[in-house]
Amino acid sequence: MAVNKGLTSNGVEIALKASKSGEQEVNANVQTELEHSSRFGQAFSWRSADTDIDAGDTRLFIKNTGDDFLVLSSAEFGPANVVCKWDIGIGALTTTPTGTVVTAVNLNEGFSTTVPSYVAYDDETAVADATPLLTVTTSTTSSKSVELSGIILGKNHYIQINQETESTSGQVTVFGHYNAELT
């Protein structure tokens, strides 16, 4: 391996290794957008309660009311006392949601960063149903993780997760991060 010198980073000389055929040796750390945002205190989770709600009610409602985009990563569904079907939809209707307030939790406890503007409710009953994007079925014995990659909530857009099956329990947690620079 030949070593090329002369590159600097912050005044420190960096050596690049190359084979005789010119192949470079590179070490890289790869992280998800959620991990990257968490490093800067911009990643959050919203968790519903594990209580009895009526079939068709919204278990978790999150509306982005700020100027930064809310980029969703995943939803984690807990088991319930019966097999449950959940509808996940997004919308942008003018809404006045009600229910039990859900507080976002910063995924990096080293930050006391204020969460960009949002409203979130558990057992939300006032908003008309959003058009479902997908339906998720959960068992009575294990949790289920669902990727929400590609769902980005602009200002005044929301995600609505309805528990379509009547049960006496059921819980969901949504993970996401804020990004001001999406174009």
OpenMM code with the backbone's topology and positions (N, CA, C; nanometers):
from openmm import Vec3, app, unit

residues = "MET ALA VAL ASN LYS GLY LEU THR SER ASN GLY VAL GLU ILE ALA LEU LYS ALA SER LYS SER GLY GLU GLN GLU VAL ASN ALA ASN VAL GLN THR GLU LEU GLU HIS SER SER ARG PHE GLY GLN ALA PHE SER TRP ARG SER ALA ASP THR ASP ILE ASP ALA GLY ASP THR ARG LEU PHE ILE LYS ASN THR GLY ASP ASP PHE LEU VAL LEU SER SER ALA GLU PHE GLY PRO ALA ASN VAL VAL CYS LYS TRP ASP ILE GLY ILE GLY ALA LEU THR THR THR PRO THR GLY THR VAL VAL THR ALA VAL ASN LEU ASN GLU GLY PHE SER THR THR VAL PRO SER TYR VAL ALA TYR ASP ASP GLU THR ALA VAL ALA ASP ALA THR PRO LEU LEU THR VAL THR THR SER THR THR SER SER LYS SER VAL GLU LEU SER GLY ILE ILE LEU GLY LYS ASN HIS TYR ILE GLN ILE ASN GLN GLU THR GLU SER THR SER GLY GLN VAL THR VAL PHE GLY HIS TYR ASN ALA GLU LEU THR".split()
positions = [
    Vec3(0.0841, -0.1188, 0.0000),
    Vec3(0.0000, 0.0000, 0.0000),
    Vec3(0.0874, 0.1235, 0.0000),
    Vec3(0.0594, 0.2133, -0.0886),
    Vec3(0.1266, 0.3428, -0.0920),
    Vec3(0.0510, 0.4384, -0.0014),
    Vec3(0.1211, 0.5317, 0.0584),
    Vec3(0.0590, 0.6300, 0.1460),
    Vec3(0.0778, 0.7681, 0.0848),
    Vec3(-0.0317, 0.8375, 0.0624),
    Vec3(-0.0277, 0.9747, 0.0112),
    Vec3(-0.0457, 1.0695, 0.1282),
    Vec3(0.0473, 1.1637, 0.1421),
    Vec3(0.0385, 1.2614, 0.2505),
    Vec3(0.0168, 1.3990, 0.1920),
    Vec3(-0.0126, 1.4922, 0.2775),
    Vec3(-0.0247, 1.6293, 0.2339),
    Vec3(-0.1638, 1.6861, 0.2532),
    Vec3(-0.2664, 1.6006, 0.2649),
    Vec3(-0.3997, 1.6519, 0.2931),
    Vec3(-0.4069, 1.6891, 0.4399),
    Vec3(-0.4790, 1.7957, 0.4703),
    Vec3(-0.4920, 1.8355, 0.6098),
    Vec3(-0.6379, 1.8562, 0.6454),
    Vec3(-0.6673, 1.8352, 0.7706),
    Vec3(-0.7992, 1.8606, 0.8271),
    Vec3(-0.7767, 1.9291, 0.9603),
    Vec3(-0.8178, 2.0524, 0.9715),
    Vec3(-0.7968, 2.1312, 1.0932),
    Vec3(-0.6499, 2.1363, 1.1319),
    Vec3(-0.5606, 2.1464, 1.0334),
    Vec3(-0.4182, 2.1568, 1.0593),
    Vec3(-0.3482, 2.0246, 1.0862),
    Vec3(-0.4213, 1.9140, 1.0839),
    Vec3(-0.3635, 1.7817, 1.1095),
    Vec3(-0.3457, 1.7111, 0.9763),
    Vec3(-0.2235, 1.6607, 0.9514),
    Vec3(-0.1972, 1.5910, 0.8260),
    Vec3(-0.2686, 1.4561, 0.8250),
    Vec3(-0.3319, 1.4254, 0.7128),
    Vec3(-0.4053, 1.3007, 0.6977),
    Vec3(-0.3368, 1.2171, 0.5906),
    Vec3(-0.3181, 1.0892, 0.6210),
    Vec3(-0.2581, 0.9983, 0.5234),
    Vec3(-0.3677, 0.9161, 0.4581),
    Vec3(-0.3671, 0.9112, 0.3252),
    Vec3(-0.4609, 0.8283, 0.2507),
    Vec3(-0.3852, 0.7070, 0.1990),
    Vec3(-0.4395, 0.5904, 0.2248),
    Vec3(-0.3763, 0.4671, 0.1793),
    Vec3(-0.4367, 0.4257, 0.0463),
    Vec3(-0.3505, 0.3861, -0.0466),
    Vec3(-0.3968, 0.3392, -0.1771),
    Vec3(-0.3165, 0.2160, -0.2173),
    Vec3(-0.3834, 0.1202, -0.2781),
    Vec3(-0.3150, 0.0017, -0.3298),
    Vec3(-0.2418, 0.0389, -0.4582),
    Vec3(-0.1604, -0.0532, -0.5119),
    Vec3(-0.0872, -0.0273, -0.6358),
    Vec3(-0.1820, 0.0044, -0.7511),
    Vec3(-0.3051, -0.0498, -0.7464),
    Vec3(-0.4005, -0.0232, -0.8549),
    Vec3(-0.4830, 0.1034, -0.8292),
    Vec3(-0.4521, 0.1755, -0.7207),
    Vec3(-0.5202, 0.3019, -0.6930),
    Vec3(-0.6432, 0.2904, -0.6054),
    Vec3(-0.6734, 0.1726, -0.5534),
    Vec3(-0.7898, 0.1582, -0.4662),
    Vec3(-0.7615, 0.2250, -0.3328),
    Vec3(-0.8588, 0.3000, -0.2838),
    Vec3(-0.8443, 0.3716, -0.1575),
    Vec3(-0.9080, 0.2918, -0.0452),
    Vec3(-0.8486, 0.3004, 0.0722),
    Vec3(-0.9054, 0.2393, 0.1920),
    Vec3(-0.9797, 0.3487, 0.2669),
    Vec3(-1.1069, 0.3243, 0.2952),
    Vec3(-1.1908, 0.4252, 0.3596),
    Vec3(-1.2620, 0.3625, 0.4778),
    Vec3(-1.2677, 0.4359, 0.5868),
    Vec3(-1.3494, 0.3980, 0.7016),
    Vec3(-1.4627, 0.4996, 0.7104),
    Vec3(-1.5841, 0.4514, 0.7305),
    Vec3(-1.6983, 0.5427, 0.7363),
    Vec3(-1.7927, 0.5007, 0.8480),
    Vec3(-1.8516, 0.5987, 0.9114),
    Vec3(-1.9569, 0.5748, 1.0083),
    Vec3(-2.0885, 0.6122, 0.9414),
    Vec3(-2.1813, 0.5195, 0.9384),
    Vec3(-2.3106, 0.5440, 0.8753),
    Vec3(-2.4154, 0.5552, 0.9849),
    Vec3(-2.5017, 0.6557, 0.9729),
    Vec3(-2.6079, 0.6740, 1.0706),
    Vec3(-2.7367, 0.7105, 0.9980),
    Vec3(-2.8476, 0.6765, 1.0605),
    Vec3(-2.9770, 0.7119, 1.0037),
    Vec3(-3.0018, 0.8615, 1.0240),
    Vec3(-3.0995, 0.9148, 0.9509),
    Vec3(-3.1372, 1.0551, 0.9704),
    Vec3(-3.1839, 1.0787, 1.1136),
    Vec3(-3.2557, 0.9802, 1.1711),
    Vec3(-3.3049, 0.9937, 1.3076),
    Vec3(-3.1871, 1.0028, 1.4051),
    Vec3(-3.0865, 0.9168, 1.3876),
    Vec3(-2.9686, 0.9222, 1.4739),
    Vec3(-2.8956, 1.0555, 1.4591),
    Vec3(-2.8794, 1.0991, 1.3357),
    Vec3(-2.8114, 1.2260, 1.3101),
    Vec3(-2.8862, 1.3415, 1.3775),
    Vec3(-3.0163, 1.3449, 1.3615),
    Vec3(-3.0970, 1.4511, 1.4222),
    Vec3(-3.0939, 1.4434, 1.5740),
    Vec3(-3.0890, 1.3227, 1.6272),
    Vec3(-3.0840, 1.3052, 1.7717),
    Vec3(-2.9566, 1.3656, 1.8306),
    Vec3(-2.8476, 1.3575, 1.7559),
    Vec3(-2.7214, 1.4168, 1.8032),
    Vec3(-2.7387, 1.5651, 1.8310),
    Vec3(-2.8288, 1.6312, 1.7584),
    Vec3(-2.8484, 1.7752, 1.7711),
    Vec3(-2.9768, 1.8101, 1.8456),
    Vec3(-3.0383, 1.7111, 1.9101),
    Vec3(-3.1574, 1.7368, 1.9906),
    Vec3(-3.2827, 1.7625, 1.9113),
    Vec3(-3.2910, 1.7130, 1.7864),
    Vec3(-3.4060, 1.7393, 1.7011),
    Vec3(-3.4883, 1.6137, 1.6697),
    Vec3(-3.4673, 1.5050, 1.7448),
    Vec3(-3.5423, 1.3808, 1.7243),
    Vec3(-3.6301, 1.3543, 1.8468),
    Vec3(-3.7531, 1.3086, 1.8198),
    Vec3(-3.8505, 1.2958, 1.9276),
    Vec3(-3.9357, 1.1707, 1.9113),
    Vec3(-4.0018, 1.1322, 2.0217),
    Vec3(-4.1028, 1.0265, 2.0152),
    Vec3(-4.2305, 1.0787, 2.0791),
    Vec3(-4.3436, 1.0248, 2.0306),
    Vec3(-4.4752, 1.0553, 2.0846),
    Vec3(-4.5383, 0.9211, 2.1186),
    Vec3(-4.5814, 0.9030, 2.2436),
    Vec3(-4.6303, 0.7722, 2.2905),
    Vec3(-4.7729, 0.7853, 2.3426),
    Vec3(-4.8600, 0.6985, 2.2908),
    Vec3(-4.9975, 0.6964, 2.3412),
    Vec3(-5.0026, 0.6189, 2.4723),
    Vec3(-5.1160, 0.6288, 2.5391),
    Vec3(-5.1393, 0.5468, 2.6584),
    Vec3(-5.1758, 0.4056, 2.6137),
    Vec3(-5.1838, 0.3147, 2.7072),
    Vec3(-5.2263, 0.1768, 2.6810),
    Vec3(-5.3596, 0.1585, 2.7528),
    Vec3(-5.4658, 0.2129, 2.6928),
    Vec3(-5.5972, 0.2149, 2.7571),
    Vec3(-5.7038, 0.1648, 2.6615),
    Vec3(-5.8232, 0.1531, 2.7116),
    Vec3(-5.9388, 0.1091, 2.6337),
    Vec3(-5.9988, 0.2294, 2.5609),
    Vec3(-6.0031, 0.2223, 2.4269),
    Vec3(-6.0733, 0.3253, 2.3500),
    Vec3(-6.1738, 0.2557, 2.2591),
    Vec3(-6.2669, 0.3329, 2.2049),
    Vec3(-6.3680, 0.2764, 2.1168),
    Vec3(-6.3070, 0.2400, 1.9816),
    Vec3(-6.3625, 0.1382, 1.9184),
    Vec3(-6.3185, 0.1003, 1.7839),
    Vec3(-6.3359, 0.2207, 1.6915),
    Vec3(-6.2360, 0.2459, 1.6097),
    Vec3(-6.2414, 0.3559, 1.5149),
    Vec3(-6.1891, 0.4877, 1.5692),
    Vec3(-6.1632, 0.4964, 1.6997),
    Vec3(-6.1079, 0.6192, 1.7558),
    Vec3(-5.9600, 0.6312, 1.7208),
    Vec3(-5.9112, 0.7528, 1.7271),
    Vec3(-5.7709, 0.7786, 1.6974),
    Vec3(-5.6877, 0.7542, 1.8221),
    Vec3(-5.5992, 0.6565, 1.8132),
    Vec3(-5.5120, 0.6223, 1.9255),
    Vec3(-5.4024, 0.7266, 1.9418),
    Vec3(-5.3487, 0.7775, 1.8287),
    Vec3(-5.2451, 0.8799, 1.8356),
    Vec3(-5.2603, 0.9753, 1.7174),
    Vec3(-5.2614, 1.1040, 1.7473),
    Vec3(-5.2757, 1.2107, 1.6483),
    Vec3(-5.1615, 1.3086, 1.6701),
    Vec3(-5.0823, 1.3343, 1.5661),
    Vec3(-4.9708, 1.4294, 1.5761),
    Vec3(-4.9829, 1.5270, 1.4596),
    Vec3(-4.9914, 1.6558, 1.4919),
    Vec3(-5.0025, 1.7600, 1.3888),
    Vec3(-4.8831, 1.8541, 1.4009),
    Vec3(-4.8138, 1.8723, 1.2896),
    Vec3(-4.7015, 1.9650, 1.2842),
    Vec3(-4.7571, 2.1056, 1.2622),
    Vec3(-4.7411, 2.1934, 1.3592),
    Vec3(-4.7916, 2.3297, 1.3465),
    Vec3(-4.6783, 2.4312, 1.3277),
    Vec3(-4.5555, 2.3815, 1.3141),
    Vec3(-4.4401, 2.4703, 1.2960),
    Vec3(-4.3962, 2.4787, 1.1512),
    Vec3(-4.2954, 2.5614, 1.1284),
    Vec3(-4.2429, 2.5820, 0.9934),
    Vec3(-4.1463, 2.4731, 0.9489),
    Vec3(-4.0782, 2.4058, 1.0438),
    Vec3(-3.9863, 2.2971, 1.0093),
    Vec3(-4.0655, 2.1739, 0.9699),
    Vec3(-4.0098, 2.0934, 0.8807),
    Vec3(-4.0740, 1.9685, 0.8407),
    Vec3(-4.0573, 1.8642, 0.9501),
    Vec3(-4.1594, 1.7825, 0.9726),
    Vec3(-4.1514, 1.6688, 1.0641),
    Vec3(-4.1381, 1.5435, 0.9790),
    Vec3(-4.0202, 1.4826, 0.9845),
    Vec3(-3.9884, 1.3640, 0.9054),
    Vec3(-4.0090, 1.2416, 0.9951),
    Vec3(-4.1048, 1.1572, 0.9599),
    Vec3(-4.1361, 1.0411, 1.0432),
    Vec3(-4.0483, 0.9225, 1.0053),
    Vec3(-4.0093, 0.8459, 1.1065),
    Vec3(-3.9213, 0.7310, 1.0853),
    Vec3(-3.9944, 0.5981, 1.1004),
    Vec3(-4.0649, 0.5823, 1.2132),
    Vec3(-4.1298, 0.4536, 1.2378),
    Vec3(-4.2387, 0.4687, 1.3423),
    Vec3(-4.3218, 0.3638, 1.3510),
    Vec3(-4.4229, 0.3525, 1.4559),
    Vec3(-4.4063, 0.2152, 1.5188),
    Vec3(-4.4124, 0.2102, 1.6499),
    Vec3(-4.3992, 0.0851, 1.7242),
    Vec3(-4.5336, 0.0568, 1.7906),
    Vec3(-4.5961, -0.0540, 1.7517),
    Vec3(-4.7259, -0.0927, 1.8055),
    Vec3(-4.7072, -0.1987, 1.9127),
    Vec3(-4.7675, -0.1768, 2.0287),
    Vec3(-4.7630, -0.2764, 2.1358),
    Vec3(-4.8762, -0.3755, 2.1191),
    Vec3(-4.8627, -0.4935, 2.1801),
    Vec3(-4.9700, -0.5924, 2.1716),
    Vec3(-5.0924, -0.5451, 2.2507),
    Vec3(-5.2087, -0.5954, 2.2134),
    Vec3(-5.3327, -0.5648, 2.2843),
    Vec3(-5.3944, -0.6962, 2.3314),
    Vec3(-5.5103, -0.6882, 2.3943),
    Vec3(-5.5729, -0.8101, 2.4459),
    Vec3(-5.6400, -0.8932, 2.3356),
    Vec3(-5.6581, -0.8343, 2.2163),
    Vec3(-5.7104, -0.9069, 2.1002),
    Vec3(-5.6273, -0.8657, 1.9778),
    Vec3(-5.6345, -0.9434, 1.8719),
    Vec3(-5.5693, -0.9049, 1.7469),
    Vec3(-5.6328, -0.7747, 1.7001),
    Vec3(-5.5501, -0.6745, 1.6686),
    Vec3(-5.6015, -0.5417, 1.6331),
    Vec3(-5.5611, -0.5013, 1.4926),
    Vec3(-5.6497, -0.4252, 1.4306),
    Vec3(-5.6180, -0.3596, 1.3038),
    Vec3(-5.6088, -0.2106, 1.3308),
    Vec3(-5.5064, -0.1486, 1.2699),
    Vec3(-5.4789, -0.0070, 1.2861),
    Vec3(-5.4720, 0.0567, 1.1484),
    Vec3(-5.5362, 0.1697, 1.1292),
    Vec3(-5.5240, 0.2459, 1.0054),
    Vec3(-5.4330, 0.3655, 1.0305),
    Vec3(-5.3334, 0.3830, 0.9429),
    Vec3(-5.2433, 0.4977, 0.9505),
    Vec3(-5.2758, 0.5876, 0.8318),
    Vec3(-5.3104, 0.7120, 0.8604),
    Vec3(-5.3430, 0.8067, 0.7550),
    Vec3(-5.2769, 0.9406, 0.7805),
    Vec3(-5.2677, 1.0210, 0.6754),
    Vec3(-5.2167, 1.1565, 0.6913),
    Vec3(-5.3197, 1.2524, 0.6330),
    Vec3(-5.3172, 1.3750, 0.6817),
    Vec3(-5.4140, 1.4720, 0.6340),
    Vec3(-5.3670, 1.6144, 0.6535),
    Vec3(-5.4466, 1.7061, 0.6022),
    Vec3(-5.4157, 1.8485, 0.6136),
    Vec3(-5.5428, 1.9306, 0.6336),
    Vec3(-5.6510, 1.8669, 0.6788),
    Vec3(-5.7749, 1.9393, 0.7030),
    Vec3(-5.7565, 2.0379, 0.8170),
    Vec3(-5.8325, 2.1450, 0.8163),
    Vec3(-5.8335, 2.2353, 0.9312),
    Vec3(-5.8954, 2.1580, 1.0463),
    Vec3(-5.8235, 2.1490, 1.1561),
    Vec3(-5.8672, 2.0639, 1.2661),
    Vec3(-5.8586, 2.1355, 1.3998),
    Vec3(-5.9468, 2.0963, 1.4901),
    Vec3(-5.9383, 2.1353, 1.6303),
    Vec3(-5.9430, 2.0050, 1.7096),
    Vec3(-5.8277, 1.9395, 1.7236),
    Vec3(-5.8269, 1.8088, 1.7895),
    Vec3(-5.8543, 1.8203, 1.9392),
    Vec3(-5.9070, 1.7121, 1.9951),
    Vec3(-5.9291, 1.7026, 2.1391),
    Vec3(-5.8828, 1.5649, 2.1842),
    Vec3(-5.8778, 1.5451, 2.3135),
    Vec3(-5.8364, 1.4172, 2.3702),
    Vec3(-5.7373, 1.4417, 2.4827),
    Vec3(-5.6546, 1.3415, 2.5098),
    Vec3(-5.5530, 1.3517, 2.6133),
    Vec3(-5.4227, 1.3994, 2.5496),
    Vec3(-5.3675, 1.5085, 2.6001),
    Vec3(-5.2452, 1.5659, 2.5436),
    Vec3(-5.1295, 1.4676, 2.5551),
    Vec3(-5.0530, 1.4543, 2.4461),
    Vec3(-4.9324, 1.3718, 2.4424),
    Vec3(-4.8136, 1.4664, 2.4282),
    Vec3(-4.7143, 1.4493, 2.5145),
    Vec3(-4.5950, 1.5334, 2.5129),
    Vec3(-4.4814, 1.4611, 2.4419),
    Vec3(-4.4154, 1.5308, 2.3499),
    Vec3(-4.3009, 1.4742, 2.2794),
    Vec3(-4.1848, 1.4554, 2.3767),
    Vec3(-4.1074, 1.3487, 2.3552),
    Vec3(-3.9884, 1.3213, 2.4361),
    Vec3(-3.8664, 1.3312, 2.3452),
    Vec3(-3.7689, 1.4136, 2.3845),
    Vec3(-3.6458, 1.4267, 2.3079),
    Vec3(-3.5681, 1.2961, 2.3190),
    Vec3(-3.5208, 1.2418, 2.2068),
    Vec3(-3.4474, 1.1156, 2.2088),
    Vec3(-3.3046, 1.1302, 2.2599),
    Vec3(-3.2588, 1.2531, 2.2773),
    Vec3(-3.1261, 1.2784, 2.3323),
    Vec3(-3.1454, 1.3524, 2.4635),
    Vec3(-3.1333, 1.2803, 2.5756),
    Vec3(-3.1623, 1.3419, 2.7052),
    Vec3(-3.0621, 1.4501, 2.7443),
    Vec3(-2.9541, 1.4649, 2.6675),
    Vec3(-2.8585, 1.5713, 2.6928),
    Vec3(-2.9078, 1.7071, 2.6457),
    Vec3(-3.0217, 1.7100, 2.5790),
    Vec3(-3.0749, 1.8356, 2.5258),
    Vec3(-3.2027, 1.8739, 2.5981),
    Vec3(-3.2165, 2.0013, 2.6190),
    Vec3(-3.3436, 2.0539, 2.6682),
    Vec3(-3.4048, 2.1402, 2.5580),
    Vec3(-3.3701, 2.1059, 2.4329),
    Vec3(-3.4186, 2.1794, 2.3172),
    Vec3(-3.5715, 2.1834, 2.3166),
    Vec3(-3.6242, 2.2990, 2.2912),
    Vec3(-3.7681, 2.3118, 2.2783),
    Vec3(-3.8124, 2.2432, 2.1502),
    Vec3(-3.9173, 2.1646, 2.1601),
    Vec3(-3.9704, 2.0955, 2.0438),
    Vec3(-4.0327, 2.1987, 1.9511),
    Vec3(-4.0042, 2.1897, 1.8215),
    Vec3(-4.0771, 2.2776, 1.7292),
    Vec3(-4.2282, 2.2595, 1.7489),
    Vec3(-4.3044, 2.3510, 1.7025),
    Vec3(-4.4473, 2.3576, 1.7291),
    Vec3(-4.5236, 2.2353, 1.6767),
    Vec3(-4.6040, 2.1747, 1.7627),
    Vec3(-4.6858, 2.0588, 1.7277),
    Vec3(-4.8032, 2.0501, 1.8240),
    Vec3(-4.9027, 1.9718, 1.7886),
    Vec3(-5.0056, 1.9290, 1.8827),
    Vec3(-5.0173, 1.7781, 1.8686),
    Vec3(-5.0369, 1.7110, 1.9809),
    Vec3(-5.0497, 1.5649, 1.9786),
    Vec3(-5.1502, 1.5216, 2.0846),
    Vec3(-5.2334, 1.4241, 2.0455),
    Vec3(-5.3367, 1.3756, 2.1362),
    Vec3(-5.3485, 1.2238, 2.1286),
    Vec3(-5.3841, 1.1671, 2.2436),
    Vec3(-5.4202, 1.0271, 2.2551),
    Vec3(-5.5728, 1.0231, 2.2658),
    Vec3(-5.6340, 0.9171, 2.2184),
    Vec3(-5.7797, 0.9014, 2.2210),
    Vec3(-5.8486, 1.0250, 2.1645),
    Vec3(-5.7996, 1.0679, 2.0496),
    Vec3(-5.8528, 1.1860, 1.9825),
    Vec3(-5.9825, 1.1470, 1.9129),
    Vec3(-6.0882, 1.2264, 1.9327),
    Vec3(-6.2188, 1.1892, 1.8784),
    Vec3(-6.2829, 1.2960, 1.7905),
    Vec3(-6.2209, 1.4131, 1.7731),
    Vec3(-6.2875, 1.5230, 1.7035),
    Vec3(-6.2503, 1.5364, 1.5566),
    Vec3(-6.1414, 1.4774, 1.5121),
    Vec3(-6.0942, 1.4954, 1.3760),
    Vec3(-6.1544, 1.3884, 1.2848),
    Vec3(-6.2008, 1.4326, 1.1671),
    Vec3(-6.2527, 1.3365, 1.0687),
    Vec3(-6.1398, 1.2436, 1.0252),
    Vec3(-6.1740, 1.1222, 0.9892),
    Vec3(-6.0721, 1.0244, 0.9507),
    Vec3(-5.9959, 1.0670, 0.8268),
    Vec3(-5.8643, 1.0579, 0.8355),
    Vec3(-5.7777, 1.0805, 0.7202),
    Vec3(-5.7868, 0.9582, 0.6291),
    Vec3(-5.7549, 0.9760, 0.5032),
    Vec3(-5.7519, 0.8624, 0.4116),
    Vec3(-5.6374, 0.7703, 0.4521),
    Vec3(-5.6658, 0.6433, 0.4814),
    Vec3(-5.5587, 0.5533, 0.5268),
    Vec3(-5.4538, 0.5294, 0.4184),
    Vec3(-5.3275, 0.5323, 0.4605),
    Vec3(-5.2158, 0.4956, 0.3740),
    Vec3(-5.1897, 0.3465, 0.3819),
    Vec3(-5.2041, 0.2924, 0.5024),
    Vec3(-5.1823, 0.1498, 0.5218),
    Vec3(-5.2551, 0.1027, 0.6456),
    Vec3(-5.2798, -0.0276, 0.6502),
    Vec3(-5.3416, -0.0918, 0.7651),
    Vec3(-5.2403, -0.1878, 0.8245),
    Vec3(-5.2300, -0.1864, 0.9563),
    Vec3(-5.1362, -0.2714, 1.0288),
    Vec3(-5.2176, -0.3636, 1.1185),
    Vec3(-5.1790, -0.4905, 1.1221),
    Vec3(-5.2429, -0.5863, 1.2125),
    Vec3(-5.1415, -0.6274, 1.3181),
    Vec3(-5.1838, -0.6226, 1.4450),
    Vec3(-5.0942, -0.6613, 1.5544),
    Vec3(-5.1512, -0.7805, 1.6292),
    Vec3(-5.0619, -0.8563, 1.6907),
    Vec3(-5.1007, -0.9756, 1.7652),
    Vec3(-5.1228, -0.9413, 1.9121),
    Vec3(-5.1526, -1.0426, 1.9880),
    Vec3(-5.1738, -1.0246, 2.1314),
    Vec3(-5.0469, -1.0506, 2.2119),
    Vec3(-4.9394, -1.0924, 2.1449),
    Vec3(-4.8209, -1.1339, 2.2200),
    Vec3(-4.6928, -1.0584, 2.1902),
    Vec3(-4.6862, -0.9863, 2.0788),
    Vec3(-4.5593, -0.9202, 2.0472),
    Vec3(-4.5823, -0.7830, 1.9838),
    Vec3(-4.4813, -0.6985, 1.9976),
    Vec3(-4.4840, -0.5658, 1.9378),
    Vec3(-4.4559, -0.5752, 1.7886),
    Vec3(-4.4937, -0.4706, 1.7159),
    Vec3(-4.4692, -0.4681, 1.5716),
    Vec3(-4.4191, -0.3298, 1.5331),
    Vec3(-4.3061, -0.3268, 1.4628),
    Vec3(-4.2485, -0.2016, 1.4161),
    Vec3(-4.2856, -0.1811, 1.2698),
    Vec3(-4.3256, -0.0579, 1.2350),
    Vec3(-4.3654, -0.0248, 1.0988),
    Vec3(-4.2852, 0.0973, 1.0534),
    Vec3(-4.2167, 0.0826, 0.9402),
    Vec3(-4.1409, 0.1941, 0.8828),
    Vec3(-4.2367, 0.2996, 0.8297),
    Vec3(-4.2064, 0.4245, 0.8580),
    Vec3(-4.2850, 0.5357, 0.8052),
    Vec3(-4.2007, 0.6207, 0.7112),
    Vec3(-4.0934, 0.5619, 0.6599),
    Vec3(-4.0024, 0.6328, 0.5693),
    Vec3(-4.0811, 0.6940, 0.4542),
    Vec3(-4.0513, 0.8169, 0.4255),
    Vec3(-4.1183, 0.8863, 0.3149),
    Vec3(-4.2352, 0.9718, 0.3596),
    Vec3(-4.2786, 0.9582, 0.4849),
    Vec3(-4.3881, 1.0426, 0.5334),
    Vec3(-4.3277, 1.1668, 0.5974),
    Vec3(-4.3549, 1.2808, 0.5356),
    Vec3(-4.3034, 1.4091, 0.5841),
    Vec3(-4.4236, 1.5007, 0.6049),
    Vec3(-4.4339, 1.5534, 0.7251),
    Vec3(-4.5450, 1.6416, 0.7586),
    Vec3(-4.4999, 1.7869, 0.7526),
    Vec3(-4.5571, 1.8605, 0.6586),
    Vec3(-4.5328, 2.0041, 0.6510),
    Vec3(-4.6206, 2.0750, 0.7523),
    Vec3(-4.6147, 2.2060, 0.7499),
    Vec3(-4.6940, 2.2848, 0.8447),
    Vec3(-4.8424, 2.2537, 0.8294),
    Vec3(-4.9067, 2.2269, 0.9429),
    Vec3(-5.0498, 2.1967, 0.9554),
    Vec3(-5.0911, 2.0628, 0.8930),
    Vec3(-4.9966, 1.9746, 0.8679),
    Vec3(-5.0274, 1.8371, 0.8263),
    Vec3(-5.0177, 1.7456, 0.9478),
    Vec3(-5.0901, 1.6353, 0.9427),
    Vec3(-5.0924, 1.5471, 1.0590),
    Vec3(-5.0896, 1.4004, 1.0185),
    Vec3(-5.0507, 1.3187, 1.1163),
    Vec3(-5.0621, 1.1737, 1.1050),
    Vec3(-5.1654, 1.1325, 1.2079),
    Vec3(-5.2460, 1.0354, 1.1674),
    Vec3(-5.3560, 0.9882, 1.2516),
    Vec3(-5.3505, 0.8360, 1.2509),
    Vec3(-5.3414, 0.7763, 1.3687),
    Vec3(-5.3371, 0.6302, 1.3799),
    Vec3(-5.4615, 0.5866, 1.4561),
    Vec3(-5.5530, 0.5211, 1.3833),
    Vec3(-5.6802, 0.4770, 1.4412),
    Vec3(-5.6736, 0.3299, 1.4779),
    Vec3(-5.7256, 0.2973, 1.5950),
    Vec3(-5.7391, 0.1578, 1.6352),
    Vec3(-5.8774, 0.1133, 1.5888),
    Vec3(-5.8806, 0.0365, 1.4806),
    Vec3(-6.0063, -0.0003, 1.4161),
    Vec3(-6.0771, -0.1185, 1.4823),
    Vec3(-6.0037, -0.1952, 1.5620),
    Vec3(-6.0609, -0.3117, 1.6302),
    Vec3(-6.0879, -0.2760, 1.7755),
    Vec3(-6.2029, -0.3138, 1.8266),
    Vec3(-6.2347, -0.2880, 1.9673),
    Vec3(-6.1495, -0.3784, 2.0555),
    Vec3(-6.0795, -0.3179, 2.1484),
    Vec3(-6.0010, -0.3933, 2.2471),
    Vec3(-6.0003, -0.3123, 2.3752),
    Vec3(-5.9473, -0.3707, 2.4790),
    Vec3(-5.9385, -0.2970, 2.6059),
    Vec3(-5.7975, -0.2447, 2.6290),
    Vec3(-5.7114, -0.2574, 2.5292),
    Vec3(-5.5751, -0.2058, 2.5399),
    Vec3(-5.5213, -0.1799, 2.3996),
    Vec3(-5.4003, -0.1313, 2.3930),
    Vec3(-5.3355, -0.1036, 2.2652),
    Vec3(-5.2588, 0.0264, 2.2733),
    Vec3(-5.1384, 0.0253, 2.2231),
    Vec3(-5.0514, 0.1413, 2.2364),
    Vec3(-4.9662, 0.1574, 2.1115),
    Vec3(-4.9310, 0.2829, 2.0793),
    Vec3(-4.8427, 0.3094, 1.9664),
    Vec3(-4.7489, 0.4240, 2.0027),
    Vec3(-4.6250, 0.4135, 1.9546),
    Vec3(-4.5252, 0.5188, 1.9700),
    Vec3(-4.4744, 0.5537, 1.8311),
    Vec3(-4.4662, 0.6830, 1.8003),
    Vec3(-4.4161, 0.7301, 1.6710),
    Vec3(-4.2835, 0.8021, 1.6945),
    Vec3(-4.1869, 0.7762, 1.6056),
    Vec3(-4.0556, 0.8383, 1.6118),
    Vec3(-4.0364, 0.9276, 1.4894),
    Vec3(-3.9781, 1.0448, 1.5094),
    Vec3(-3.9530, 1.1344, 1.3985),
    Vec3(-3.8550, 1.2437, 1.4363),
    Vec3(-3.8169, 1.3217, 1.3367),
    Vec3(-3.7246, 1.4329, 1.3616),
    Vec3(-3.7639, 1.5534, 1.2769),
    Vec3(-3.7181, 1.6680, 1.3222),
    Vec3(-3.7483, 1.7924, 1.2530),
    Vec3(-3.6317, 1.8317, 1.1628),
    Vec3(-3.6664, 1.8885, 1.0458),
    Vec3(-3.5661, 1.9301, 0.9496),
    Vec3(-3.6164, 2.0579, 0.8831),
    Vec3(-3.5411, 2.1645, 0.8968),
    Vec3(-3.5803, 2.2922, 0.8382),
    Vec3(-3.5367, 2.3082, 0.6946),
    Vec3(-3.4508, 2.2167, 0.6466),
    Vec3(-3.3857, 2.2370, 0.5177),
    Vec3(-3.4349, 2.1496, 0.4038),
    Vec3(-3.5473, 2.0854, 0.4167),
    Vec3(-3.5980, 2.0031, 0.3054),
    Vec3(-3.6454, 2.0938, 0.1932),
    Vec3(-3.6110, 2.0573, 0.0718),
    Vec3(-3.6573, 2.1367, -0.0424),
    Vec3(-3.7168, 2.0471, -0.1462),
] * unit.nanometer
topology = app.Topology()
chain = topology.addChain("A")
for resn in residues:
    res = topology.addResidue(resn, chain)
    for name in ("N", "CA", "C"):
        topology.addAtom(name, app.Element.getBySymbol(name[0]), res)
